[in-house]
Amino acid sequence: MATVIDTLKARPRHPEKQSRPDTPLLRKPDWLRVRAPGSPGYNETRAIVREHGLTTVCEEAACPNIGECWSQKHATMMIMGEICTRACAFCNVATGRPDPLDPTEPARVGDAVARMGLKHVVITSVDRDDLADGGAGHFAQVVRAIRAAAPGTTIEILTPDFLRKPGAAEVVIDSQPDVFNHNLETVPRLYLNIRPGARYYNSLRLLERVKERDPAQFTKSGLMVGLGESKEEVMQVMDDMRSAGVDFITIGQYLQPTRKHAAIDRFVSPDEFASLEKIARAKGFLMVSASPLTRSSHHAGEDFAQLQAARRALEGSVCATS
């Protein structure tokens, strides 16, 4: 007789995508090939994650950088469960009806961060449209728990959009993370197909509200390329981000998780990424990370240090000219 676990394992990870026709999987170019994980540092990080019963976006989203990051004890914690209420066409996180929030999770995350000795931690989550506040209160509890357990650790959060959740964003902003990240993901024209549960201008307004409420918080947002967007559309999104006060932009190659996900339109070359980085810096971002393997939390600790230095340099130049 099949057990409940067997039944759960037999269910498709993305039930909403099963009726879609298969899309082609393009062969990856050499610049996107990474070494399989398995170093001692990777195994140690994996053991700590398992011991604390934590979920990581590194695993759930099948991030290509997991071997590199985990070998350096950099893991992005994914809170509020591993089942998302959205069905984005690009995302590998499972879709369905989530479990209730675990009240012990904030403390477990705080303990794990302290145990790993992290200088900088990234906390993200699934979308929880089923919750009245979209999980904002839980996010704030996690930030406070990390502050209590690891006061020397800087905290970066990568949040949902809190669409139609009045007051939710303010709860998270007021928990005072060091970096508030929310990814726009793609250009407005592609939202209906790629990010159907979200609204471009709602996401943009969320980032703008962070700066209005707490100008000291760094804001960050990311884009995937290779989905069929034009260079002009990417440049317009850069302008929109700058108008919203975004400090840090990440740009990376979209990688298709399965044949049921959105197809890759093309692989963007490293030279094109270098060009996009140059354009973004000219538009005034304090920090830019643009490469085929760039992801929101890749090298987040090192990038945060550079972000702080860039702000200090800018403030110093303003003082010198005033």
C-alpha positions as CSV (number, residue, x, y, z in Angstrom):
1,M,0.0,0.0,0.0
2,A,1.3,3.4,-1.0
3,T,2.2,5.7,1.9
4,V,1.2,9.4,2.2
5,I,4.9,10.3,1.5
6,D,4.8,8.1,-1.7
7,T,1.7,9.8,-2.8
8,L,3.2,13.3,-2.2
9,K,6.3,12.3,-4.1
10,A,4.2,11.1,-7.0
11,R,2.5,14.4,-7.4
12,P,3.9,16.7,-10.1
13,R,6.1,19.6,-8.7
14,H,4.3,22.0,-11.0
15,P,0.7,20.7,-11.5
16,E,-0.4,23.9,-13.3
17,K,2.2,23.4,-16.0
18,Q,1.5,19.7,-16.9
19,S,-1.0,20.6,-19.7
20,R,1.5,22.8,-21.4
21,P,3.3,21.6,-24.5
22,D,7.0,20.7,-24.0
23,T,9.4,23.5,-24.9
24,P,12.9,22.8,-26.3
25,L,15.8,22.6,-24.0
26,L,18.8,24.4,-25.6
27,R,22.3,23.1,-25.1
28,K,24.2,25.4,-22.7
29,P,27.2,27.2,-24.0
30,D,30.6,26.7,-22.3
31,W,30.4,29.9,-20.2
32,L,27.3,28.4,-18.4
33,R,28.9,25.2,-17.3
34,V,29.7,24.8,-13.6
35,R,31.4,22.1,-11.5
36,A,29.2,19.6,-9.7
37,P,29.0,20.2,-5.9
38,G,30.7,18.0,-3.4
39,S,33.4,19.8,-1.5
40,P,33.9,19.4,2.2
41,G,32.5,23.0,2.7
42,Y,29.5,22.1,0.6
43,N,28.8,19.0,2.7
44,E,29.2,20.9,6.0
45,T,26.7,23.6,4.9
46,R,24.3,20.9,3.7
47,A,24.5,19.2,7.1
48,I,23.7,22.4,9.0
49,V,20.8,23.1,6.7
50,R,19.4,19.6,7.3
51,E,20.0,19.6,11.0
52,H,18.0,22.8,11.4
53,G,15.2,21.6,9.1
54,L,15.7,24.6,6.8
55,T,14.6,25.1,3.2
56,T,17.0,26.9,0.8
57,V,16.2,28.6,-2.5
58,C,19.6,27.2,-3.6
59,E,18.1,23.7,-3.8
60,E,14.4,24.6,-4.5
61,A,15.2,26.8,-7.5
62,A,18.0,24.5,-8.7
63,C,20.6,27.4,-8.6
64,P,23.7,26.6,-10.7
65,N,25.9,28.3,-8.1
66,I,25.1,26.0,-5.2
67,G,28.4,24.2,-5.3
68,E,30.4,27.5,-5.1
69,C,28.2,29.2,-2.6
70,W,27.8,26.3,-0.2
71,S,31.5,25.5,-0.2
72,Q,31.9,29.0,1.2
73,K,29.0,28.5,3.7
74,H,26.8,30.9,1.8
75,A,23.2,29.6,1.7
76,T,20.1,31.6,1.0
77,M,17.4,30.5,3.4
78,M,13.8,30.2,2.0
79,I,11.2,30.8,4.7
80,M,7.5,30.1,5.0
81,G,7.7,26.6,3.5
82,E,8.7,25.2,0.1
83,I,5.3,25.5,-1.7
84,C,4.5,28.7,-3.5
85,T,1.0,30.0,-4.3
86,R,2.2,31.6,-7.6
87,A,2.9,29.8,-10.8
88,C,5.6,31.9,-12.5
89,A,6.7,30.4,-15.9
90,F,10.4,30.7,-15.0
91,C,10.5,29.3,-11.5
92,N,11.4,25.8,-10.3
93,V,9.9,26.2,-6.8
94,A,6.9,23.9,-6.3
95,T,3.4,25.3,-6.7
96,G,0.3,24.3,-4.6
97,R,-1.4,24.8,-1.3
98,P,1.2,25.7,1.4
99,D,1.3,24.4,5.0
100,P,0.6,26.7,7.9
101,L,3.5,28.9,9.1
102,D,5.9,27.2,11.5
103,P,6.3,29.4,14.6
104,T,9.6,27.8,15.4
105,E,11.2,28.8,12.0
106,P,12.5,32.3,13.0
107,A,14.5,30.9,15.9
108,R,15.8,28.0,13.8
109,V,17.0,30.4,11.1
110,G,18.6,32.6,13.6
111,D,20.4,29.6,15.2
112,A,21.6,28.4,11.8
113,V,23.0,31.8,10.9
114,A,24.9,32.0,14.1
115,R,26.1,28.4,13.8
116,M,27.4,29.0,10.3
117,G,29.2,32.2,11.4
118,L,27.7,34.2,8.5
119,K,28.8,37.8,8.1
120,H,26.0,38.4,5.6
121,V,22.8,36.3,5.1
122,V,20.1,36.4,2.5
123,I,16.6,35.4,3.4
124,T,13.9,34.8,0.8
125,S,10.5,33.2,0.7
126,V,7.8,31.6,-1.4
127,D,4.8,33.8,-2.2
128,R,2.1,33.3,0.4
129,D,-1.0,34.9,-1.2
130,D,-3.0,32.7,1.2
131,L,-1.9,34.8,4.2
132,A,-3.7,38.0,5.2
133,D,-0.3,39.9,5.3
134,G,1.5,37.8,2.7
135,G,3.9,36.6,5.4
136,A,5.2,40.1,6.2
137,G,5.0,39.5,10.0
138,H,6.9,36.2,9.7
139,F,9.6,37.9,7.6
140,A,10.0,40.6,10.3
141,Q,10.2,37.9,13.0
142,V,13.0,36.2,11.1
143,V,14.9,39.4,10.8
144,R,14.6,40.0,14.5
145,A,15.6,36.5,15.4
146,I,18.8,36.8,13.3
147,R,19.6,40.1,15.0
148,A,19.2,38.4,18.4
149,A,21.2,35.3,17.6
150,A,23.9,36.8,15.3
151,P,24.1,40.6,16.0
152,G,27.1,41.0,13.8
153,T,25.5,39.6,10.7
154,T,24.1,41.9,8.1
155,I,20.8,40.9,6.7
156,E,19.5,41.0,3.1
157,I,15.9,40.0,2.4
158,L,14.4,39.0,-1.0
159,T,10.7,39.4,-0.6
160,P,7.5,38.7,-2.5
161,D,5.6,41.7,-3.9
162,F,2.8,41.7,-1.2
163,L,0.3,42.4,-3.9
164,R,-3.1,43.5,-2.5
165,K,-1.7,43.2,1.1
166,P,-2.1,46.8,2.4
167,G,0.4,47.6,5.1
168,A,2.4,44.4,4.7
169,A,5.4,46.0,3.0
170,E,5.7,48.5,5.8
171,V,5.9,45.7,8.4
172,V,8.9,44.3,6.6
173,I,10.6,47.6,6.0
174,D,10.3,48.5,9.7
175,S,12.1,45.4,10.7
176,Q,15.2,47.2,9.3
177,P,17.1,44.7,7.1
178,D,20.3,46.0,5.7
179,V,19.2,45.3,2.1
180,F,15.7,45.1,0.8
181,N,15.6,43.1,-2.4
182,H,12.6,42.5,-4.7
183,N,13.2,41.3,-8.2
184,L,11.3,42.8,-11.2
185,E,12.5,39.6,-13.0
186,T,11.6,40.7,-16.6
187,V,10.4,43.6,-18.7
188,P,6.8,44.7,-18.5
189,R,5.8,43.3,-21.9
190,L,6.6,39.8,-20.8
191,Y,4.8,39.8,-17.4
192,L,1.6,38.2,-18.6
193,N,3.5,35.1,-19.8
194,I,6.4,35.0,-17.4
195,R,5.1,36.4,-14.2
196,P,1.3,36.3,-14.5
197,G,0.5,36.6,-10.8
198,A,2.5,39.8,-10.4
199,R,2.1,43.4,-11.6
200,Y,5.2,45.3,-12.8
201,Y,4.3,48.7,-11.4
202,N,3.2,47.2,-8.1
203,S,6.7,45.7,-7.8
204,L,8.3,48.9,-8.8
205,R,6.2,50.8,-6.2
206,L,7.3,48.4,-3.5
207,L,10.9,49.3,-4.0
208,E,10.1,53.0,-4.1
209,R,8.2,52.7,-0.8
210,V,11.3,51.2,0.9
211,K,13.3,54.4,0.1
212,E,10.4,56.6,1.1
213,R,10.0,55.0,4.5
214,D,13.7,54.3,5.3
215,P,16.2,56.0,3.0
216,A,19.1,54.3,4.8
217,Q,18.1,50.8,3.6
218,F,19.8,49.7,0.5
219,T,17.4,48.5,-2.3
220,K,18.2,45.9,-4.8
221,S,16.4,44.3,-7.8
222,G,17.1,41.8,-10.5
223,L,16.4,40.9,-14.1
224,M,16.7,37.8,-16.1
225,V,17.6,38.1,-19.8
226,G,17.2,35.6,-22.6
227,L,13.4,35.5,-22.5
228,G,12.8,37.5,-25.6
229,E,13.3,41.0,-24.2
230,S,15.0,43.7,-26.3
231,K,18.0,45.8,-25.1
232,E,15.9,48.9,-25.2
233,E,13.4,47.3,-22.9
234,V,16.1,46.3,-20.4
235,M,17.4,49.9,-20.5
236,Q,13.9,51.2,-19.8
237,V,13.6,48.9,-16.7
238,M,17.0,50.3,-15.5
239,D,15.5,53.8,-15.8
240,D,12.4,52.7,-13.9
241,M,14.6,51.2,-11.1
242,R,16.6,54.4,-10.8
243,S,13.5,56.5,-10.7
244,A,12.4,54.3,-7.7
245,G,15.8,54.8,-6.0
246,V,17.1,51.3,-6.5
247,D,20.8,51.1,-5.5
248,F,21.8,47.7,-6.8
249,I,20.8,45.9,-10.0
250,T,21.6,42.2,-10.8
251,I,21.2,40.9,-14.4
252,G,21.6,37.1,-15.1
253,Q,20.8,34.6,-17.8
254,Y,17.5,32.8,-17.5
255,L,17.9,29.0,-17.3
256,Q,15.0,26.8,-18.1
257,P,14.3,24.3,-15.3
258,T,12.2,21.8,-17.3
259,R,10.5,21.4,-20.7
260,K,7.2,22.7,-19.1
261,H,8.7,26.1,-18.2
262,A,9.2,29.1,-20.4
263,A,11.6,28.5,-23.2
264,I,14.9,30.2,-23.5
265,D,14.8,32.6,-26.4
266,R,18.6,32.9,-26.5
267,F,21.8,32.7,-24.5
268,V,23.2,36.2,-23.9
269,S,27.0,36.4,-24.4
270,P,29.4,37.5,-21.7
271,D,30.3,40.5,-23.9
272,E,26.6,41.6,-23.9
273,F,26.5,41.3,-20.1
274,A,29.6,43.5,-19.9
275,S,27.8,46.1,-22.1
276,L,24.7,46.0,-19.9
277,E,26.9,46.4,-16.8
278,K,28.5,49.5,-18.3
279,I,25.1,51.0,-19.2
280,A,23.7,50.4,-15.7
281,R,26.7,52.0,-14.0
282,A,26.3,55.0,-16.3
283,K,22.7,55.3,-15.2
284,G,23.8,55.8,-11.6
285,F,23.4,52.4,-9.8
286,L,25.7,52.2,-6.8
287,M,26.3,48.5,-7.5
288,V,25.9,46.4,-10.7
289,S,26.3,42.6,-11.1
290,A,25.8,41.4,-14.6
291,S,27.0,38.0,-15.9
292,P,25.5,34.8,-17.2
293,L,25.6,33.2,-13.8
294,T,24.6,36.2,-11.8
295,R,21.8,35.5,-9.3
296,S,20.2,37.7,-6.7
297,S,22.2,36.2,-3.8
298,H,25.3,35.2,-5.6
299,H,28.3,36.8,-3.9
300,A,25.8,38.8,-1.8
301,G,28.3,39.3,1.1
302,E,31.1,40.6,-1.1
303,D,28.6,42.8,-3.0
304,F,27.2,44.3,0.1
305,A,30.7,45.4,1.2
306,Q,31.1,47.1,-2.2
307,L,27.7,48.6,-1.9
308,Q,28.6,50.2,1.4
309,A,31.9,51.5,0.0
310,A,30.1,53.0,-3.0
311,R,27.7,54.9,-0.8
312,R,30.5,56.2,1.4
313,A,32.4,57.3,-1.8
314,L,29.3,59.1,-3.1
315,E,28.6,60.8,0.2
316,G,32.2,61.9,0.4
317,S,32.1,63.4,-3.1
318,V,28.9,65.2,-2.3
319,C,30.4,66.7,0.9
320,A,33.5,67.7,-1.0
321,T,31.5,69.7,-3.6
322,S,29.1,71.3,-1.1
